[in-house]
Structure formats: structure tokens, C-alpha cells
Amino acid sequence: QLQACGGGLVQVGGSLRLSCAASGSRFRFEIMGWYRQAPGKQREFVAFITNLGSTNYADSVKGRFTISGDNAWNRLYLQMNSLKPEDTAVYYCNAVPTTLTNGAWGQGTLVTVSS
């Protein structure tokens, strides 16, 4: 099961670093990503990284967020800078595409950006 952590309350313009780990093992998938769900909205894609290090970002976070993974491919990170109120959401990690996990979602972490 995937578990995200590192969220919290931060002011506009601040930074947070999120982490994600699988339960004591390597990620089973070649592409891992971050997703988020804001209050009252659908879950959306944020960023992904392949096990070879290629990355891709949603336009809304490009230039502000950086996704990375460790060499053992068992931890995923999301460095979030220049945070905006619209970044407020619960953040999750999951495989890309999420159909690979049959729609299962692990524990997310709440990020709240105050203005």
C-alpha cells in the first residue's frame, strides 16, 4: 500500500516536500506519479516520473514542483515551491496509469496553503 506524508499548513509562497513509500518494498510499476484532490473537485494528475528518471508535470505546477525518486525505487518525492492557495488539496501517490492498481488509493497527505 502506498502512503504519502509531509503535508501541512504553509503560507502562500512557501515550500513543502512530500514523500511516498510502498509498504516495505520497491514500487511495482515503471511510472509513479503524484495526484491531488481539492475540496469539492475531482482528483487530478500533478506529476510523474519513470524509473529511468523521465518526468512530466501538469501545466498548473510546471516550474514550481519537482518530482523525484530514490535509486532504490521505493520512495517518491514531490518538492513544492511557490505554493498558491489553489494548491490546497489532499496529495496522493500512485502508479501511472492508476488502472494498474485497480483504482486503489493509499493514504494521502493534506496540503493547505493559506493566503
DSSP file with accessible surface (Angstrom, degrees, kcal/mol):
  #  RESIDUE AA STRUCTURE BP1 BP2  ACC     N-H-->O    O-->H-N    N-H-->O    O-->H-N    TCO  KAPPA ALPHA  PHI   PSI    X-CA   Y-CA   Z-CA
    1    1 A Q              0   0  162      0, 0.0    22,-0.6     0, 0.0     2,-0.4   0.000 360.0 360.0 360.0 139.8    0.0    0.0    0.0
    2    2 A L  E     -A   22   0A  25     20,-0.2   105,-1.2    91,-0.1     2,-0.4  -0.689 360.0-169.6 -89.3 137.7    1.2    3.5   -0.9
    3    3 A Q  E     -Ab  21 107A 101     18,-2.1    18,-1.9    -2,-0.4     2,-0.3  -0.983   4.2-161.5-133.1 122.9    1.5    6.0    1.8
    4    4 A A  E     +A   20   0A   1    103,-2.4     2,-0.3    -2,-0.4    16,-0.2  -0.745  17.5 164.0-100.0 149.0    2.1    9.7    1.3
    5    5 A C  E     +A   19   0A  61     14,-2.6    14,-2.7    -2,-0.3   104,-0.1  -0.948  36.4  78.1-152.5 171.3    3.3   12.1    4.0
    6    6 A G        +     0   0   38     -2,-0.3    11,-0.3     1,-0.2    -1,-0.1   0.396  59.4 134.4 107.3  -2.7    4.8   15.5    4.5
    7    7 A G        +     0   0   28     12,-0.1     2,-0.3    84,-0.1   104,-0.3  -0.124  19.5 130.1 -71.8 175.4    1.8   17.7    4.1
    8    8 A G  E     -e  111   0B  29    102,-0.6   104,-2.8   101,-0.1     2,-0.5  -0.984  56.9 -51.3 167.6-168.8    0.9   20.6    6.4
    9    9 A L  E     +e  112   0B 131     -2,-0.3     2,-0.3   102,-0.2   104,-0.2  -0.850  55.0 165.7 -99.6 129.4   -0.1   24.2    6.6
   10   10 A V  E     -e  113   0B  23    102,-2.7   104,-2.7    -2,-0.5     2,-0.1  -0.978  32.6-114.2-142.5 151.8    2.0   26.7    4.7
   11   11 A Q  E >   -e  114   0B 148     -2,-0.3     3,-2.5   102,-0.2    72,-0.2  -0.450  50.9 -75.9 -83.2 160.4    1.7   30.3    3.7
   12   12 A V  T 3  S+     0   0   74    102,-2.1    72,-0.2     1,-0.3    -1,-0.2  -0.272 122.3  24.0 -53.5 134.5    1.5   31.5    0.1
   13   13 A G  T 3  S+     0   0   49     70,-3.1    69,-0.7     1,-0.3    -1,-0.3   0.309  99.5 121.7  89.2  -7.5    4.9   31.4   -1.5
   14   14 A G    <   -     0   0   20     -3,-2.5    69,-2.2    69,-0.2     2,-0.3  -0.072  54.0-124.4 -80.9-175.5    6.1   28.7    0.9
   15   15 A S        +     0   0   60     66,-0.2     2,-0.3    67,-0.2    66,-0.2  -0.930  21.0 178.9-133.2 151.9    7.5   25.2    0.3
   16   16 A L  E     - C   0  80A  34     64,-2.1    64,-3.3    -2,-0.3     2,-0.5  -0.978  17.6-144.8-145.0 154.7    6.8   21.7    1.3
   17   17 A R  E     - C   0  79A 127    -11,-0.3     2,-0.3    -2,-0.3    62,-0.2  -0.978  16.4-160.4-124.2 119.4    8.3   18.3    0.4
   18   18 A L  E     - C   0  78A   0     60,-2.8    60,-2.1    -2,-0.5     2,-0.3  -0.688   4.1-161.4 -96.2 149.8    6.1   15.3    0.2
   19   19 A S  E     -AC   5  77A  22    -14,-2.7   -14,-2.6    -2,-0.3     2,-0.4  -0.934   4.9-168.6-127.9 154.3    7.2   11.7    0.4
   20   20 A a  E     +AC   4  76A   0     56,-2.2    56,-2.4    -2,-0.3     2,-0.3  -0.997   6.9 178.6-142.6 139.1    5.6    8.5   -0.6
   21   21 A A  E     -AC   3  75A  21    -18,-1.9   -18,-2.1    -2,-0.4     2,-0.2  -0.993  25.1-128.5-139.9 147.7    6.6    4.9    0.1
   22   22 A A  E     -A    2   0A  15     52,-0.9     2,-1.9     3,-0.5     3,-0.4  -0.572  54.0 -81.3 -85.2 159.4    5.3    1.5   -0.7
   23   23 A S  S    S-     0   0   80    -22,-0.6    -1,-0.1     1,-0.3     3,-0.1  -0.395  95.2 -45.9 -68.4  86.2    4.9   -0.8    2.3
   24   24 A G  S    S+     0   0   85     -2,-1.9     2,-0.3     1,-0.2    -1,-0.3   0.739 120.6  78.2  68.5  24.4    8.4   -2.1    2.7
   25   25 A S  S    S-     0   0   62     -3,-0.4    -3,-0.5    49,-0.2    -1,-0.2  -0.941  83.7 -79.3-152.8 172.8    9.1   -2.8   -0.9
   26   26 A R        -     0   0  144     -2,-0.3    48,-0.3     1,-0.1     2,-0.2  -0.399  57.9 -91.6 -70.0 156.6   10.0   -1.3   -4.2
   27   27 A F        -     0   0   10     46,-3.0    -1,-0.1     1,-0.1    48,-0.1  -0.487  31.5-145.4 -65.1 139.1    7.4    0.3   -6.4
   28   28 A R  S    S+     0   0  196     -2,-0.2     2,-0.3    -3,-0.1    -1,-0.1   0.525  73.4  72.0 -86.0  -5.8    6.0   -2.4   -8.7
   29   29 A F  S    S-     0   0   32      1,-0.1    -2,-0.1    21,-0.0     3,-0.0  -0.841  73.7-135.5-119.4 151.5    5.4    0.0  -11.6
   30   30 A E  S    S+     0   0  138     -2,-0.3    21,-2.1     1,-0.1     2,-0.4   0.711  94.8  45.5 -74.5 -24.2    7.7    1.7  -14.0
   31   31 A I  E     -F   50   0B  50     65,-0.3    65,-2.0    19,-0.2     2,-0.4  -0.991  67.3-177.6-125.3 127.4    6.0    5.0  -13.8
   32   32 A M  E     -FG  49  95B   0     17,-2.6    17,-2.8    -2,-0.4     2,-0.3  -0.929   9.1-177.4-122.2 147.5    4.9    6.6  -10.5
   33   33 A G  E     -FG  48  94B   0     61,-3.2    61,-2.1    -2,-0.4     2,-0.4  -0.895  25.8-122.2-141.3 168.6    3.0    9.8  -10.0
   34   34 A W  E     +FG  47  93B   0     13,-3.0    12,-2.7    -2,-0.3    13,-1.6  -0.917  29.1 179.0-109.8 141.1    1.5   12.4   -7.7
   35   35 A Y  E     -FG  45  92B  21     57,-3.0    57,-2.8    -2,-0.4     2,-0.3  -0.888   7.7-158.6-132.1 163.9   -2.1   13.3   -7.8
   36   36 A R  E     -FG  44  91B  11      8,-2.6     8,-3.2    -2,-0.3     2,-0.4  -0.992   9.8-156.7-147.1 154.3   -4.2   15.7   -5.8
   37   37 A Q  E     - G   0  90B  67     53,-2.2    53,-2.4    -2,-0.3     6,-0.2  -0.954  13.1-158.1-133.6 113.0   -7.8   16.2   -4.9
   38   38 A A    >   -     0   0   22      4,-0.5     3,-2.3    -2,-0.4    51,-0.2  -0.497  44.1 -75.1 -83.0 157.7   -9.0   19.7   -3.8
   39   39 A P  T 3  S+     0   0  109      0, 0.0    -1,-0.1     0, 0.0     3,-0.1  -0.291 118.5   3.4 -55.5 127.3  -12.2   20.1   -1.8
   40   40 A G  T 3  S+     0   0   92      1,-0.2     2,-0.3    -3,-0.1    -2,-0.0   0.545 114.8 100.1  75.8   8.2  -15.2   19.6   -4.0
   41   41 A K  S <  S-     0   0  145     -3,-2.3    -1,-0.2     1,-0.0     2,-0.1  -0.808  76.0 -98.7-124.4 165.1  -13.2   18.7   -7.0
   42   42 A Q        -     0   0  174     -2,-0.3    -4,-0.5     1,-0.1     2,-0.1  -0.435  48.5 -92.8 -77.3 155.8  -12.1   15.6   -8.9
   43   43 A R        -     0   0   79     -6,-0.2     2,-0.3    -2,-0.1    -6,-0.3  -0.420  50.0-165.3 -65.5 141.6   -8.7   14.1   -8.3
   44   44 A E  E     -F   36   0B  89     -8,-3.2    -8,-2.6    -2,-0.1     2,-0.2  -0.938  22.7-102.3-133.9 156.3   -6.2   15.4  -10.9
   45   45 A F  E     +F   35   0B  64     -2,-0.3   -10,-0.2   -10,-0.2     3,-0.1  -0.479  33.3 172.5 -73.3 141.9   -2.7   14.5  -12.1
   46   46 A V  E     -     0   0B   0    -12,-2.7    12,-2.8     1,-0.4     2,-0.3   0.729  57.6 -31.1-114.7 -53.0    0.2   16.5  -10.8
   47   47 A A  E     -FH  34  57B   0    -13,-1.6   -13,-3.0    10,-0.2    -1,-0.4  -0.984  48.6-155.4-165.1 154.9    3.4   14.9  -12.0
   48   48 A F  E     -FH  33  56B  47      8,-2.4     8,-1.9    -2,-0.3     2,-0.3  -0.965   1.4-164.9-136.7 161.9    5.0   11.6  -12.9
   49   49 A I  E     -FH  32  55B  13    -17,-2.8   -17,-2.6    -2,-0.3     6,-0.2  -0.996  14.9-138.8-139.9 141.7    8.5   10.1  -13.0
   50   50 A T  E >   -F   31   0B  23      4,-2.4     3,-2.2    -2,-0.3   -19,-0.2  -0.556  32.8-106.6 -92.8 165.8    9.7    6.9  -14.7
   51   51 A N  T 3  S+     0   0   70    -21,-2.1   -20,-0.1     1,-0.3    -1,-0.1   0.585 123.0  56.7 -69.8  -5.4   12.1    4.5  -13.2
   52   52 A L  T 3  S-     0   0  157    -22,-0.2    -1,-0.3     2,-0.1   -21,-0.1   0.372 124.1-103.4-101.2   0.0   14.6    5.9  -15.7
   53   53 A G  S <  S+     0   0   45     -3,-2.2     2,-0.2     1,-0.3    -2,-0.1   0.440  70.0 143.7  98.2   0.7   14.1    9.4  -14.4
   54   54 A S        -     0   0   74     -5,-0.0    -4,-2.4     1,-0.0    -1,-0.3  -0.515  30.8-163.8 -72.8 144.2   12.0   11.0  -17.1
   55   55 A T  E     -H   49   0B  65     -6,-0.2     2,-0.3    -2,-0.2    -6,-0.2  -0.872  17.3-174.4-130.0 159.7    9.4   13.4  -15.7
   56   56 A N  E     -H   48   0B  73     -8,-1.9    -8,-2.4    -2,-0.3     2,-0.3  -0.979   9.8-162.0-151.9 147.4    6.3   15.2  -16.7
   57   57 A Y  E     -H   47   0B  37     -2,-0.3   -10,-0.2   -10,-0.2     2,-0.1  -0.950  25.8-108.9-133.5 150.2    4.1   17.8  -15.0
   58   58 A A    >>  -     0   0   20    -12,-2.8     3,-1.7    -2,-0.3     4,-1.2  -0.480  38.6-116.8 -67.4 148.0    0.7   19.3  -15.1
   59   59 A D  T 34 S+     0   0  136      1,-0.3     3,-0.3     2,-0.2    -1,-0.1   0.835 111.6  64.4 -57.7 -33.1    0.8   22.8  -16.5
   60   60 A S  T 34 S+     0   0   56      1,-0.2    -1,-0.3     3,-0.0   -14,-0.0   0.691 114.1  29.7 -67.5 -18.5   -0.5   24.2  -13.3
   61   61 A V  T X> S+     0   0    0     -3,-1.7     3,-2.4   -15,-0.2     4,-2.2   0.463  85.0 128.3-118.5  -4.8    2.6   23.1  -11.3
   62   62 A K  T 3< S+     0   0  112     -4,-1.2     4,-0.1    -3,-0.3   -15,-0.0  -0.275  80.1  15.6 -59.0 132.6    5.3   23.3  -14.0
   63   63 A G  T 34 S+     0   0   83      2,-0.4    -1,-0.3     1,-0.1     3,-0.1   0.272 125.7  59.4  87.8 -11.7    8.3   25.3  -12.9
   64   64 A R  T <4 S+     0   0   26     -3,-2.4    17,-2.0     1,-0.2     2,-0.3   0.690  97.8  53.1-116.1 -33.5    7.2   25.2   -9.2
   65   65 A F  E  <  -D   80   0A   4     -4,-2.2    -2,-0.4    15,-0.2     2,-0.4  -0.825  59.9-164.3-108.1 148.5    7.1   21.5   -8.3
   66   66 A T  E     -D   79   0A  74     13,-2.5    13,-3.1    -2,-0.3     2,-0.3  -0.989   5.6-156.8-133.8 124.2    9.8   18.9   -8.8
   67   67 A I  E     +D   78   0A   5     -2,-0.4     2,-0.3    11,-0.2    11,-0.2  -0.762  21.0 164.3 -97.5 143.1    9.2   15.1   -8.7
   68   68 A S  E     -D   77   0A  44      9,-1.9     9,-3.2    -2,-0.3     2,-0.3  -0.976  20.2-155.6-150.8 163.6   12.0   12.7   -7.9
   69   69 A G  E     -D   76   0A  25     -2,-0.3     7,-0.2     7,-0.2     2,-0.1  -0.965  25.9-109.0-138.6 154.9   12.5    9.2   -6.8
   70   70 A D    >   -     0   0   45      5,-2.0     3,-1.6    -2,-0.3     5,-0.2  -0.382  33.4-107.8 -81.6 166.8   15.3    7.4   -5.0
   71   71 A N  T 3  S+     0   0  175      1,-0.3    -1,-0.1     2,-0.1    -2,-0.0   0.775 118.3  58.2 -66.0 -26.4   17.7    5.0   -6.7
   72   72 A A  T 3  S-     0   0   46      3,-0.0    -1,-0.3     1,-0.0    -2,-0.0   0.558 104.9-131.0 -79.7  -6.7   16.2    2.0   -5.0
   73   73 A W  S <  S+     0   0   16     -3,-1.6   -46,-3.0     2,-0.2    -2,-0.1   0.901  80.4 104.3  55.2  47.4   12.8    2.9   -6.5
   74   74 A N        +     0   0   56    -48,-0.3   -52,-0.9     1,-0.2     2,-0.4   0.363  69.6  55.0-132.8   4.0   11.0    2.7   -3.2
   75   75 A R  E     -C   21   0A 105    -54,-0.2    -5,-2.0    -5,-0.2     2,-0.4  -0.999  59.0-165.9-138.4 141.5   10.5    6.3   -2.3
   76   76 A L  E     -CD  20  69A   0    -56,-2.4   -56,-2.2    -2,-0.4     2,-0.3  -0.937   9.2-165.6-123.8 143.6    8.9    9.1   -4.3
   77   77 A Y  E     -CD  19  68A  40     -9,-3.2    -9,-1.9    -2,-0.4     2,-0.4  -0.927  13.8-163.5-130.2 155.1    9.2   12.8   -3.5
   78   78 A L  E     -CD  18  67A   0    -60,-2.1   -60,-2.8    -2,-0.3     2,-0.6  -0.905   8.8-161.1-138.2 107.5    7.5   16.0   -4.5
   79   79 A Q  E     -CD  17  66A  61    -13,-3.1   -13,-2.5    -2,-0.4     2,-0.6  -0.817  12.8-165.8 -87.1 121.5    9.2   19.3   -3.8
   80   80 A M  E     +CD  16  65A   0    -64,-3.3   -64,-2.1    -2,-0.6     2,-0.3  -0.945  11.4 172.9-116.6 117.5    6.6   22.0   -3.9
   81   81 A N        +     0   0   57    -17,-2.0   -66,-0.2    -2,-0.6   -67,-0.2  -0.773  58.9  24.3-117.5 164.7    7.8   25.6   -4.1
   82   82 A S  S    S-     0   0   70    -69,-0.7    -1,-0.2    -2,-0.3   -68,-0.2   0.904  84.6-158.8  49.6  48.8    6.0   28.9   -4.6
   83   83 A L        -     0   0    1    -69,-2.2   -70,-3.1    -3,-0.2   -69,-0.2  -0.260   8.7-159.8 -65.4 145.3    2.8   27.4   -3.2
   84   84 A K    >   -     0   0   83    -72,-0.2     3,-2.4    -3,-0.1     4,-0.3  -0.844  32.7-108.4-120.2 159.0   -0.5   29.0   -4.1
   85   85 A P  G >  S+     0   0   52      0, 0.0     3,-1.9     0, 0.0    28,-0.3   0.851 118.0  62.8 -56.3 -33.7   -3.9   28.7   -2.4
   86   86 A E  G 3  S+     0   0  125      1,-0.3   -48,-0.1   -48,-0.0    -3,-0.0   0.550  89.1  69.5 -71.6  -5.6   -5.1   26.7   -5.3
   87   87 A D  G <  S+     0   0    0     -3,-2.4    -1,-0.3     2,-0.0     2,-0.2   0.523  70.1 119.8 -83.4  -6.9   -2.5   24.0   -4.5
   88   88 A T    <   +     0   0   31     -3,-1.9     2,-0.3    -4,-0.3    24,-0.2  -0.430  42.6 107.0 -61.4 123.2   -4.6   23.2   -1.4
   89   89 A A  E    S- I   0 111B   2     22,-2.0    22,-2.9    -2,-0.2     2,-0.5  -0.964  75.5 -83.0-177.6 169.3   -5.6   19.6   -1.7
   90   90 A V  E     -GI  37 110B  42    -53,-2.4   -53,-2.2    -2,-0.3     2,-0.4  -0.868  48.3-147.4 -90.4 127.8   -5.0   16.1   -0.4
   91   91 A Y  E     -GI  36 109B   0     18,-3.1    18,-2.3    -2,-0.5     2,-0.3  -0.827  18.6-179.3-104.1 135.9   -2.0   14.7   -2.3
   92   92 A Y  E     -G   35   0B  42    -57,-2.8   -57,-3.0    -2,-0.4     2,-0.4  -0.924  18.7-141.6-128.2 154.1   -1.6   11.0   -3.2
   93   93 A a  E     +G   34   0B   4     -2,-0.3    13,-0.5    14,-0.3     2,-0.3  -0.886  34.2 146.2-111.4 151.3    1.0    8.9   -4.9
   94   94 A N  E     -G   33   0B   1    -61,-2.1   -61,-3.2    -2,-0.4     4,-0.1  -0.974  47.9 -74.0-167.4 171.7    0.0    6.1   -7.3
   95   95 A A  E     -G   32   0B   0     -2,-0.3   -63,-0.2   -63,-0.2     6,-0.1  -0.308  56.2 -95.7 -70.7 161.3    1.0    4.3  -10.4
   96   96 A V  S    S+     0   0   29    -65,-2.0   -65,-0.3     1,-0.2     2,-0.1  -0.988 115.6  28.2-122.1 121.2    0.6    5.8  -13.8
   97   97 A P  S >  S-     0   0   73      0, 0.0     3,-1.7     0, 0.0     4,-0.2   0.637  87.1-145.0 -74.3 162.6   -1.9    5.0  -15.1
   98   98 A T  G > >S+     0   0   38      1,-0.3     3,-1.7     2,-0.2     5,-1.6   0.661  91.2  79.6 -71.7 -12.8   -3.9    4.4  -12.0
   99   99 A T  G > 5S+     0   0  100      1,-0.3     3,-1.8     3,-0.2    -1,-0.3   0.758  78.5  72.9 -63.4 -21.2   -5.7    1.5  -13.6
  100  100 A L  G < 5S+     0   0   83     -3,-1.7    -1,-0.3     1,-0.3    -2,-0.2   0.748 100.7  42.7 -64.5 -24.3   -2.5   -0.5  -12.8
  101  101 A T  G X 5S-     0   0   18     -3,-1.7     3,-2.0    -4,-0.2    -1,-0.3   0.137 117.2-114.0-105.6  18.4   -3.6   -0.5   -9.1
  102  102 A N  T < 5S-     0   0  154     -3,-1.8    -3,-0.2     1,-0.3    -2,-0.1   0.832  71.5 -58.5  54.5  34.1   -7.2   -1.2  -10.0
  103  103 A G  T 3 <S+     0   0   42     -5,-1.6     2,-0.3     1,-0.2    -1,-0.3   0.582  95.6 148.8  77.6   6.9   -8.3    2.2   -8.7
  104  104 A A    <   -     0   0   62     -3,-2.0     2,-0.4    -6,-0.3    -1,-0.2  -0.595  27.5-164.7 -78.2 138.9   -6.9    1.6   -5.2
  105  105 A W        -     0   0   69     -2,-0.3     3,-0.1    -3,-0.1   -11,-0.1  -0.977   3.9-151.5-125.4 132.8   -5.6    4.7   -3.4
  106  106 A G        -     0   0   13    -13,-0.5     2,-0.3    -2,-0.4  -103,-0.2  -0.002  49.1 -46.9 -83.5-163.0   -3.4    4.7   -0.4
  107  107 A Q  B     -b    3   0A 109   -105,-1.2  -103,-2.4     1,-0.1   -14,-0.3  -0.515  58.6-155.0 -73.5 130.0   -3.2    7.3    2.3
  108  108 A G        -     0   0   19     -2,-0.3     2,-0.4  -105,-0.2   -16,-0.2  -0.385   8.0-129.7 -94.4 177.9   -2.9   10.8    1.1
  109  109 A T  E     - I   0  91B  18    -18,-2.3   -18,-3.1    -2,-0.1     2,-0.4  -0.999  19.3-124.9-133.8 133.9   -1.5   13.9    2.8
  110  110 A L  E     - I   0  90B  95     -2,-0.4  -102,-0.6   -20,-0.2     2,-0.5  -0.651  20.4-169.9 -86.1 128.7   -3.2   17.2    3.2
  111  111 A V  E     -eI   8  89B   0    -22,-2.9   -22,-2.0    -2,-0.4     2,-0.5  -0.977   4.4-174.0-114.4 124.7   -1.5   20.4    2.0
  112  112 A T  E     -e    9   0B  47   -104,-2.8  -102,-2.7    -2,-0.5     2,-0.6  -0.982   6.0-165.3-122.4 122.1   -3.2   23.6    3.0
  113  113 A V  E     -e   10   0B   8     -2,-0.5     2,-0.3   -28,-0.3  -102,-0.2  -0.931  11.0-157.4-109.4 117.2   -1.9   26.9    1.6
  114  114 A S  E      e   11   0B  41   -104,-2.7  -102,-2.1    -2,-0.6    -2,-0.0  -0.732 360.0 360.0 -98.8 143.3   -3.1   30.0    3.4
  115  115 A S              0   0  136     -2,-0.3    -1,-0.0  -104,-0.2   -31,-0.0  -0.419 360.0 360.0-102.1 360.0   -3.2   33.4    1.9
